[in-house]
Amino acid sequence: VPQQEEGGVEVLRSARSGRAFASHYCAFWDRLLRALAAADLLHDDFELNDKLVRLVTALSISTVRSFRHAATLTAAQLVSSWIAVSAGLTKSRELAKLQLDAEDKKKKAKGAAGINPAAAALRRTLERCHARVEDLKNFRGVVFTGVFSHRFRDVDDGIRAIVIESIGRWIAALPSEFMADTYLKYLGWALSDKSPLVRAKAVAAIAALYQDR
């Protein structure tokens, strides 16, 4: 991506203040998405996720380096927060499945016929949770393809470092999805990056995988 001259101070990139700001910035997005999910506002009619994906993807291809940096950081937090929300939905789905199985056993034991309102409600909850888990998985895939697969090659090593650090974090948080060649190969490639910062992020991510084992 060609560079465009930028004036002023890049808050997200300055050393100490930049790290502090980035931490608070990511915390803001995390709390917002979790709150929206808890209030049942993250899905369905609001199309918020889709709009966020379009925004960060558009900004991530800007010729302005600070825009790309902010977009990559934002996209990284979106994926991390979606993983956390998905974990909650998965637990709710598993609980609904257990309760539904129990209701089905009761019905069989009693030899009851007709519709069981409790079972019907649990089945709707199960289907809703499953659909939302799949939606968030799809959004994660779209963001990775639209943002991270390109920013991995960014001329700015700080942006490349965000990509590698994020992949390592996602693998640790959701290995069932991210412990795959699609994502692991980026860590391997990053070991040959010309930047010591990016190489260090790759080594740290790979070391964490072995520690978890």
N, C-alpha and C positions, 0 to 999 in steps of 0.2 A: 504494500500500500504506500503510495507516495506521501511524503511528509509535507505538511503545511506549517508555515511559521506561526507560532503562537506567542502572544504576549502575556504578561502577568505571571502570577504564581499558580502552578498546578497543585491545588490542594491535595488531590488524591495521590500525588507522586512525591511530595516533599517528605523527608525522612520521618521525623518523630510526629509532627502534626498530621502528616499524611496517614500514618498507621492508625493514629487515634481516630481520625475522621472516618477512615475506611471501616474501622471496627463499629463505630456508632451507625454509620450508614447501612452496613449489612444488618446490624441488629434491628434497625428500623424496618427494613424490608421483611425480615424474618417475623417480627412481631405483627406486622400488618397482615401478612399472608396467613399466619396461624390464627389471628383474630377473625379474619374473614372466613376461614374454614370453620372455625368454631361456631360462628354465627350463620353458617350455611349460605354464605354469600360468594364463595370462591368459584362456584360452578354454575351450570345451567344458564339462566337468562342473561346474566351479567357479562358473559364472554370476557371476563377480565384477563384470564390467562392468555387468551388469544391476542388480546390487545398488547399485553406486556411482551409477548414473544415478538410481535411485529415491531414494537418500539426498539427493543434491545438489538434485534437483528439489523434494523435500519441504521442505528447509531454505530454498530460494530464495524460497518464498512465505510465509515466516514474517513475523509482524508485528514481530519483533525485528530491528532494523537490522543488528546485528553478525552475526546468523545469515545474513541475506541476503548480506552482504558476504563472509563466509567461504565460503558456498556458491558464489557467483559466481566467486570466486578459485579455488576447488577445481575447479569445472567447467571453467574456462578452462585450467587445467593438465592436466586429464584429456584434453581435446580436443587440446592441443599434444602430449602424450605419445602419444596414439593415432595422431597424424599421424606421429610419429617411428617408432613400431612398424610402422605401415603401410608406411613407406618401406623398412624392412628386409625386410618380407614381400614387397614388390613386387620387390626385387632378387633375393630367393630364388626367386620365381616366374619371373622372367625368365631366371635361370640354369638353372632346371629345364627351362624351355621350350627353351633352346638345347641342353642336353644330350639332351633327349628327341628333338629334331629330328635330332641327330647319330646317336643310336641307331637311329632309323627309317631313316636313310640307309644305315647299316651293314647293317641287316637286308635292305633292298632290294638293295644291292650284292651281298650273299652269296646272295640268293634263299632266305633261311632261312624256315622255316615254324614255327608254334607260338608260344608265349608267351615273350617276352624278359623275364626277371626284373628286369633293370636298368631297362628301359623301363617296366615296370609300377610299380616303385618311384618312378621319376621322375614318372610320371603321377599317382600318389597325392600326391606332394609338391606338384605343380602345383595339383591340385584343392584340397588343404588350404590352401595359401597364398592362393589366390583366394578361398576361402570366408571366411577370416579377414580379408582386406582388405575384403571386402564387409560383413562383420559390424561392423568398426570404423567403416566409413563410415556404416552405419545408426545406430550409437550416437552418432556425431557429430551426425547430423541430429536425433536424438531430444533430445539435450542442448541443441542450439541452439533448437529449438522450445519445449522445456519450461522452459529457463532464460533464455537470452539474449534471445529475442524479447520477453520480459516485463520483464527487468531493464533493458533499454534505456530503459524508461520509469520506472524507479525514481525516487523523490523524492530519493534520495541521489546527488549528482553523482560521488562516488567510485566508486560501483557502476556508474553509467553509463560512467564513464571506463574501467573494467576491460573492459566489453563492447566498446567501440570499439577500445581498444588490442589486445585479443585478436583481433578480426576482422582488423585490419591485419596482425597477426603470422601468422594462418592463411593469409591471401591470399598473403603472401610465401612461406610454407613449402609450400603446396600450391595453386598457382594453377589447376591443372586442375579442382579441385573448388570452390574458394572465389572465384575470379575470375568471379563470376556476379552477376546483378542481385539474387538472393536475399540476398546479403551486402553487395554494394557499396552498395545503397540506404541501409543504415544509416550508412555513412560520410557520405553526402550529407546525410541528415537531421541528423546530429550537428553539421554545420557551422552549423546554426541553433539549436543548444542554448543555453539561457540561461546555462550555466556556461562560463566561460573555460577551465576545465580540460578539459572534454569537447570543446570546439571545438579546443583545442590538440592533443588526441589524434587527432582526425579529420584535421586538417591534416597532422600528422606521418605518419599512415598513408597518406594520399593522396600526399604527397610521396615517400614510400618507393616507392610503385608506379611513379612516373615515373622515379625514380633507377634502379630495377631494369631499366627498359627502356633 
